[in-house]
Amino acid sequence: MYRSMAASIVHSGLSLSDLLAIKYGDIRKELEKGVTPICLSLTRKKTGIAFITFMGSWSVKLLKNLFS
């Protein structure tokens, strides 16, 4: 789990609080289709500013390992 979190932070540039705010439903469609990188359209928890970022193949692989 921690490797997945670290990879996701490195790839996406998210803060830990923004990463922890992501729900499975936010990434489910692309994760289940095998899309990489996963596009995330989010709003920063701290500032309320909308932004787009991506999770690369390493993050996606580790996430899939968590859910399988």
Helices and strands as residue ranges (DSSP letters): H 2-12, H 16-20, H 24-33, E 38-43, E 50-55, H 57-67
